[in-house]
Structures are given as structure tokens and as C-alpha cells.
Amino acid sequence: MSPFGFTSKAFRILVLAAILAGTASCKSSADKAADLVKQGTAFEQAHNDDAARNAYLQALDLDQESIDARRALAALNYRVENMDAARAQYSAIRDRLPNDIEANLALAEIALIAQNTDLATSYADVAFTTAPDMPRTRGVRIALDFYAAVTANNEIAIQDALTKARELLVTAPEIFTARRIVIQSLMSSPKPADALPEIENALKTHPESLELNMMKLNVLSRQKNGTAAVEQMKFMYKQFPTNREVEGWLHEWYLSEGTPAETVAFLRDLAARYADDRDQHRQIADYVATHFVKDDALAELEKLASSYKPRHIADIYRAREAQVLFDAWQKDEAVILMRDIMAKGGPLSQAPDYRTNLAEMLDLIGRREEARAIVDDVLANAPTTVAALKLRAGWLIEEEDYSGAISTLRIALTADPKDPALMTMIADAYEKTGTPELAGRSLADAVELTQAGVKESLLYAQFLMRTGDRRMAALTLANALQAHPDNAEILAYVREGGIDLSPSPAP
């Protein structure tokens, strides 16, 4: 028994722990940084890049002169193709060690990605002198020769560089500088599909490369292999979750080509990534409402509303439920639901667009005074709310207060100058105030903005017929039919008006 009441074994353990703690506390900043670099390496091996990056950054916080920490951080950033960050660390290494071969070659390779051959050459000179036979050095040399040959349009030199690149890849398949020029050459050839095997080979050694995956998607898209291209986009969406470009492409495909069920699943996944982004949830709600039959839409919207705890998200789906009910002639139910959303005092209860939506519903069921009171209150607090301004302008036109409508619509157009509905409304008011030239200009702008939209083209053509410009009306309708072949509304108007759409003879 020790004098402190511990057993000898327990005492020894405590003493040992104290010694170890003292040793740890005596470690220098450089030693602690070295330990963190080891931790970061272990994290990388476990495929935890975020933890690895944090460990390397902590190491640099402790020891700014740690070459090992900078080298590890630079290599990590290079591997994940964060080239700006990689360049910063490799430049810092080169500042301290001007002849460091790895740093110089990496900086040369980064310069080659931008095809800045002068800068790449300046960095690679050290390696050309001290390690000319190293595969990585040879890859940079071959790439420089290739780009010089392309610039000079020297086909013999181009083929020579490509031959050397292929020979290098036999023994050193990991040298991406050589692989890149082979792939680029094949992708620009008459048979870009020939690049696909090279891309797949490169992906074996660089599976995390966004550049390679983009190349693969490019080739598949050019092959018009829709199924394979979509599968590649799906893979990239999961592999590179922060890449907004890939996300946007897949988003567009789902909205235009996906089945309703898989599109909703994708949109829900997207919403999970941006949990508090109202626009994402609005998009889901709008898609469900427009692509599902009424009962299925209501069921899905209710399910979505129930799956989100925050009221400001759940109410987005409930508000869309109300609109589905209203469009299905269950108008009283829709108004009750919207009023319930407003009454519970969630964020949407004060949202101008949702309050205006309720006002529209009330107006359409003959409760204009209630609707007007809501719109007045909305505009008193948010005077540039376009939907509310549009509703007020419509009432003013009905009441033949055309100057008031024009003033209101000008405010709305200042807030949203690209709204074709505002343009056609103000055109109507202009015409009724005896200023047809302004009306015509607004209608022409609406047609241009919508790229010969059906509604806008018909309104403009009708205006032109009223003002006696039959030739311009025919031209407007012909352009609209070119954009919307066989559109029944346009064809009916042409037929009923006896309008000749054949080209006018040249003067």
C-alpha cells in the first residue's frame, strides 16, 4: 500500500499517466503538428477527407513551417481537384524549397490544365534538369510538346506527342497529364466515342476526378446515349454533392423526362440538401400539383406537409393543397384551408405572395371586398408585391380607371420587367386610353420575351387586326406557328379571320 492509500499497481498506473501527460505537455509545436499530419494521413486512408483536411490545417496553425503538413494538404486538394487551394500550398512549399521537384511538377501540371504552357515550363525546368526520366516529368514534357504542336498546327508533332503519351501510359498509367492529352485528342476527333475506353482507364487510377467524369458525360451525351448519360449524371450527383452544374443538369432532366414518382423522389432529396430553402419546397409542391391527378396530388401534398416539422415548410405544401382544391372547384374548402394557414400565425401568414393568393381565391368566388382589403394591406407593407399589384390593376381596368391601372402596372413592371402578363395588361390599358402605339410596343415586347408565345402572339395579332395592320398580324401568327406547329388556337384564329399566312412578295 502506498502512503496515499492506493494499491501499488494503481499507484504505478497513476504515476505512468502523469509522466505521459507531462511528456505530452512538453511536446513542441512542431511535434504536435507532426502528430496531426499522421492523424490526417490516417483519416485520408479511411476516406474521410474533411477530417484529414482539418487535421492538416490544425498542423499548420501550430507550425507554419511544416513542409509535411503543407505537402499533405496540397496533395489532398490536388487529388480532389481543388486546384486553387493546391496551388496555394505548393507555391508556399516552393517559396521555402525552390528546387522541390514535387511542388514544381504539381504547379506545372496545374498550369497545364489552363494550357498556360509558359508558366508550366517555368515550373517544370527544375524537374527537367534534375529528374528528366521520372514518369511525372516525362508526362509534363510530352504535354508541353503536344500543346506546342497544336498551336503550330503541326500534325506530325501532334502524333509524335500522342505516341509518346501512349507509350508512357503503358508503364505509368497513373500519369494523368499524358492521359489527358490522349483523351482530349480523341474527344476532338470525328469519333469522340473512342475516348471512352481511355477515360475509363483513367478513372481506375483517378476515380474521384470530376474532370474525368465530366469528360465521360460529355462523350455519352455526344453519342446520344440517353440512358447511359442519365446514369452518369445520377452517379455524379451522388459522387459530387456540392457540384451545382451536375445537380442542375439532372434537375432539368427529371423535370422534362422523369416519371412523376422518381422526379418527386429526386426533388425531395434535393430539398433535404437545402432544408430551409422555400423555393425548393415550392418547386416540389408545384410539380406534384401539375403532374399528379387531383386525388393523388392531394395525398402526396398532405404526406409532404406531414413530413416537415417547421411550419414555414409544411405550410408551403398545405397552401398548394388549397390551390389544387380551388382548381378542382372545391373553392370553399380551399378558402377555409388558406384561412386556416393564415390564422395559425406561421411565417406564411404574413408572406405577401400567399396572402395575395388568398385574395385571388376570394375575388374569384365573388368576395371582392375581402380580397381588396387583403391586397390593400399587402401593398401597404410590401408595395412592390407583383401579384398584388397585378390583382389591383385588373380591378382598376374593370372599373375603367385606366390611368390608375397604368400607374399600378408601371410599379409592377419596375419590380418585374420580364413578366409578359404585366405587359399584356398594360397594353390593354394603353389601348383603352387611346394610345395604341404604346399598346403595340408592349404587346410586341411580350411576344419577343416569350419567343412567340401562343397567348402573347394571339393578343398582338388581334391588336394588329384592329388597327388595320393585317400584314404584320399575319407575320406574327406565322412566327407563332413556326414556334408552336399545329397549335389549335392559332390555326382557329387564322381560319376564322381568313388570314393569309403565305409570305408577302418582295418589293
Residue pairs with C-beta under 8 A, 6 or more apart in sequence:
1 7
1 8
2 8
2 11
4 11
6 14
27 35
29 62
29 63
30 62
30 63
30 65
30 66
32 59
32 62
32 63
33 59
33 60
33 62
33 63
33 66
33 68
33 69
34 59
34 66
34 68
36 55
36 56
36 58
36 59
36 62
36 69
37 55
37 56
37 59
37 66
37 68
37 69
37 72
39 55
40 51
40 52
40 53
40 54
40 55
40 56
40 59
40 69
40 72
40 76
41 52
41 72
43 49
43 51
43 52
43 55
44 52
44 76
49 76
49 80
52 72
52 76
53 73
53 76
53 77
56 69
56 72
56 73
56 76
57 73
59 66
59 68
59 69
60 66
60 69
60 70
60 73
63 69
65 96
67 93
67 96
67 97
70 89
70 92
70 93
71 89
71 93
71 102
71 103
73 85
73 89
74 85
74 86
74 89
74 90
74 93
74 103
74 106
75 86
77 83
77 85
77 86
77 89
78 86
78 90
78 106
78 110
79 208
80 208
81 208
81 209
81 210
81 211
83 110
83 113
86 106
86 110
87 107
87 110
90 103
90 106
90 107
90 110
91 103
91 107
93 100
93 102
93 103
94 100
94 103
94 104
94 107
97 103
98 126
99 126
99 130
100 126
101 126
101 127
101 130
101 131
101 134
101 137
104 123
104 124
104 125
104 126
104 127
105 123
105 124
105 127
105 136
105 137
105 140
107 123
108 119
108 120
108 121
108 123
108 124
108 127
108 140
109 120
109 139
109 140
109 176
109 177
111 117
111 119
111 120
111 123
112 120
112 140
112 143
112 144
112 147
112 177
112 180
115 147
117 144
117 147
117 148
120 140
120 143
120 144
121 144
124 137
124 140
124 141
124 144
127 134
127 136
127 137
127 140
128 137
128 141
131 137
132 138
132 141
135 168
135 171
135 172
135 175
136 175
136 177
138 164
138 168
138 175
138 178
139 165
139 168
139 172
139 175
139 176
139 177
139 178
140 177
142 161
142 164
142 165
142 168
142 177
142 178
142 181
143 161
143 165
143 177
143 178
143 180
143 181
145 157
145 160
145 161
145 164
146 158
146 161
146 162
146 165
146 181
146 185
147 181
148 157
149 155
149 157
149 158
149 160
149 161
150 158
158 185
161 181
162 181
162 182
162 185
164 178
165 178
165 179
165 181
165 182
166 178
166 182
168 175
168 178
169 175
169 178
169 179
169 182
169 201
172 178
173 179
173 201
173 204
173 205
174 205
174 206
176 202
176 205
176 206
176 209
179 198
179 201
179 202
182 198
183 195
183 198
183 199
183 202
183 215
186 192
186 194
186 195
186 198
187 195
187 215
187 218
187 219
189 195
192 218
192 219
192 222
192 223
193 219
193 222
193 223
195 215
195 219
196 216
196 219
196 220
199 212
199 215
199 216
199 219
200 216
202 209
202 212
203 209
203 212
203 213
203 216
206 212
208 239
210 236
210 240
210 243
213 232
213 235
213 236
213 239
213 240
214 236
216 232
217 229
217 232
217 233
217 236
220 228
220 229
220 232
221 229
223 229
230 250
230 253
230 257
233 246
233 249
233 250
233 253
234 250
236 243
236 246
237 246
237 247
237 250
240 246
241 273
247 270
250 266
251 266
251 270
254 262
254 263
254 266
254 267
255 263
255 287
258 266
260 287
260 288
260 291
260 292
263 287
263 291
264 284
264 287
264 288
264 300
267 280
267 283
267 284
267 287
268 284
268 304
270 280
271 277
271 280
271 281
271 284
274 280
275 313
276 310
276 313
278 312
278 313
278 316
281 308
281 313
281 316
281 317
282 316
282 320
284 304
284 317
285 301
285 304
285 316
285 317
285 319
285 320
286 320
288 297
288 300
288 301
288 304
288 320
289 297
289 301
289 320
289 323
289 324
292 300
294 324
294 328
297 324
298 321
298 324
298 325
301 317
301 318
301 320
301 321
301 324
302 317
302 321
304 317
305 314
305 315
305 317
305 318
305 321
306 314
308 314
308 317
311 344
311 346
311 347
311 348
312 346
312 347
312 348
315 341
315 346
315 347
315 348
315 354
316 348
318 337
318 341
319 338
319 341
319 348
319 354
319 357
321 337
322 334
322 335
322 337
322 338
322 341
322 357
322 361
323 334
323 357
325 331
325 333
325 334
325 337
326 334
326 335
326 361
326 364
331 361
331 364
331 365
332 365
334 361
335 358
335 361
335 362
335 365
338 354
338 357
338 358
338 361
339 358
341 348
341 349
341 354
342 348
342 349
342 354
342 355
342 358
343 349
348 354
349 355
352 378
352 381
352 382
352 385
352 387
352 388
353 385
353 387
355 374
355 377
355 378
355 388
356 374
356 375
356 378
356 385
356 387
356 388
356 391
357 387
358 374
359 370
359 371
359 372
359 374
359 375
359 378
359 388
359 391
360 371
360 387
360 391
362 368
362 370
362 371
362 374
363 371
363 391
368 395
371 391
372 395
375 388
375 391
375 392
378 385
378 388
379 385
379 388
379 389
379 392
382 388
383 411
384 411
384 412
384 414
384 415
386 412
386 415
386 416
386 419
386 422
389 408
389 409
389 411
389 412
389 415
390 409
390 412
390 421
390 422
390 425
392 408
393 405
393 408
393 409
393 412
393 425
393 426
393 429
394 405
394 425
396 402
396 404
396 405
396 408
397 405
397 425
397 428
397 429
397 432
400 432
402 429
402 432
402 433
403 433
405 425
405 426
405 429
406 426
406 429
406 430
406 433
409 422
409 425
409 426
409 429
410 426
412 419
412 422
413 419
413 422
413 423
413 426
416 422
418 449
420 446
420 449
420 450
420 453
420 455
420 456
423 442
423 443
423 445
423 446
423 449
423 456
424 442
424 443
424 446
424 455
424 456
424 459
426 442
427 438
427 439
427 440
427 442
427 443
427 446
427 459
427 463
428 439
430 436
430 438
430 439
430 442
431 439
431 463
436 463
436 467
439 463
440 460
440 463
440 464
440 467
443 456
443 459
443 460
443 463
444 460
446 453
446 456
446 459
446 460
447 453
447 456
447 457
447 460
447 476
447 480
449 456
450 456
451 483
452 476
452 479
452 480
452 482
452 483
452 484
453 480
453 483
454 480
454 484
454 487
454 489
454 490
457 476
457 477
457 479
457 480
457 490
458 477
458 480
458 489
458 490
458 493
460 473
460 476
461 473
461 476
461 477
461 480
461 493
462 473
462 493
464 470
464 472
464 473
464 476
465 473
465 497
465 499
470 499
471 504
473 499
474 499
474 500
474 501
474 504
477 490
477 493
477 494
477 499
477 501
478 501
480 487
480 490
481 487
481 490
481 491
481 501
484 490
493 499
494 501
